Amino acid sequence: QVQLVDAGGGLVQAGGSLSLSCAASGRAFSPNAMAWFRQAPGKEREFVATSTRSGGITYYSESVKGRFTISRDNAKNMAYLQMNSLKAEDTAVYYCAAGTTPSIYEPSYAYWGQGTQVTVSS
């Protein structure tokens, strides 16, 4: 059974940093694409970042480009999201996702983590 467990959220002041992690487990599960999405209160879930297994292709939403970095540790089947220069508008539940093709669209990802809360105080 495939499982994604995301962690690392918390409360941070604006301008601060947080690092999220996502652990993928399951028999012979090594997804080509892993991504992060987020959902703020009262809003739809939105794309944040995605990366191929090799890290050769990464893509970010305009709202986080230059501040967030997605990375992979394939030996551990992990994905990370380093978030710097956080803003109040980054407050959301962050979800990791895994699939075969990197995409900004949710249906491209078959597996999802349970979400981790990030709160940025202004």
C-alpha positions as CSV (number, residue, x, y, z in Angstrom):
1,Q,0.0,0.0,0.0
2,V,1.4,3.4,-1.0
3,Q,1.5,6.0,1.6
4,L,2.7,9.6,1.8
5,V,3.4,11.2,5.1
6,D,4.1,14.9,5.1
7,A,5.5,16.8,8.1
8,G,7.3,19.9,9.3
9,G,4.6,22.5,9.5
10,G,4.3,24.9,12.3
11,L,4.0,28.6,13.3
12,V,6.6,31.0,12.1
13,Q,6.9,34.8,11.8
14,A,6.8,36.5,8.5
15,G,10.3,36.5,7.0
16,G,11.2,33.2,8.6
17,S,11.8,29.8,7.2
18,L,10.3,26.3,7.4
19,S,11.2,23.0,5.8
20,L,8.6,20.4,5.0
21,S,9.2,16.8,4.3
22,C,7.3,14.0,2.6
23,A,8.1,10.4,3.0
24,A,6.8,8.0,0.4
25,S,6.5,4.3,1.3
26,G,5.1,1.3,-0.3
27,R,6.3,-1.8,-2.2
28,A,8.5,-0.8,-5.1
29,F,7.1,2.7,-5.0
30,S,9.4,5.3,-6.5
31,P,7.4,8.1,-8.1
32,N,8.8,10.0,-11.0
33,A,7.0,13.2,-10.0
34,M,6.5,14.6,-6.5
35,A,4.8,17.9,-5.8
36,W,3.5,20.2,-3.2
37,F,0.1,21.9,-3.1
38,R,-1.5,24.1,-0.5
39,Q,-4.9,25.1,0.6
40,A,-5.6,28.3,2.5
41,P,-8.7,28.8,4.5
42,G,-11.7,29.4,2.3
43,K,-9.7,28.8,-0.9
44,E,-9.2,26.0,-3.3
45,R,-6.1,23.9,-3.2
46,E,-3.4,25.3,-5.4
47,F,-0.2,24.1,-6.9
48,V,3.1,25.1,-5.3
49,A,6.0,23.1,-6.8
50,T,6.9,19.9,-8.5
51,S,10.0,18.0,-9.4
52,T,11.0,14.9,-11.4
53,R,12.8,12.1,-9.7
54,S,16.1,13.3,-11.0
55,G,15.5,16.9,-10.1
56,G,16.2,17.8,-13.7
57,I,12.8,19.3,-14.1
58,T,11.3,21.6,-11.4
59,Y,8.5,24.0,-11.6
60,Y,7.1,26.6,-9.2
61,S,4.1,28.7,-8.9
62,E,4.8,32.4,-9.5
63,S,3.8,33.2,-5.9
64,V,6.6,31.1,-4.4
65,K,9.3,31.3,-7.1
66,G,12.6,32.4,-5.7
67,R,11.5,31.8,-2.1
68,F,10.7,28.0,-2.1
69,T,12.8,25.1,-3.2
70,I,11.7,21.6,-3.8
71,S,14.2,18.8,-3.6
72,R,14.3,15.0,-3.6
73,D,16.3,12.3,-1.8
74,N,15.6,9.2,-3.9
75,A,17.6,6.9,-1.7
76,K,15.2,7.7,1.1
77,N,12.1,8.2,-1.1
78,M,11.7,11.6,0.3
79,A,10.7,15.0,-1.0
80,Y,11.3,18.3,0.7
81,L,10.0,21.9,0.4
82,Q,12.3,24.6,1.8
83,M,10.3,27.7,2.4
84,N,12.2,31.0,2.9
85,S,11.0,34.6,3.3
86,L,7.6,33.4,4.4
87,K,4.7,35.7,4.1
88,A,1.3,35.7,5.8
89,E,-0.3,34.7,2.6
90,D,1.7,31.5,2.6
91,T,-0.5,30.3,5.5
92,A,-2.2,27.1,4.4
93,V,-2.3,23.4,4.8
94,Y,0.5,22.0,2.6
95,Y,0.1,18.6,0.9
96,C,2.6,16.5,-0.9
97,A,1.6,14.5,-3.9
98,A,3.1,11.8,-6.0
99,G,2.5,10.7,-9.6
100,T,4.2,9.8,-12.8
101,T,4.3,13.1,-14.7
102,P,5.2,16.5,-13.2
103,S,2.2,18.8,-13.5
104,I,0.5,21.7,-11.9
105,Y,-2.8,19.9,-12.0
106,E,-4.1,17.8,-9.1
107,P,-5.5,14.9,-11.2
108,S,-2.0,14.1,-12.4
109,Y,-1.1,12.9,-8.9
110,A,-2.6,9.6,-7.6
111,Y,-1.2,9.7,-4.1
112,W,-1.5,12.4,-1.5
113,G,-0.2,13.1,2.0
114,Q,-2.5,14.0,4.9
115,G,-1.4,17.6,5.0
116,T,0.6,19.7,7.4
117,Q,-0.4,23.2,8.7
118,V,1.9,26.1,8.0
119,T,0.9,29.4,9.8
120,V,2.8,32.6,9.1
121,S,2.2,35.4,11.6
122,S,2.6,39.0,10.3
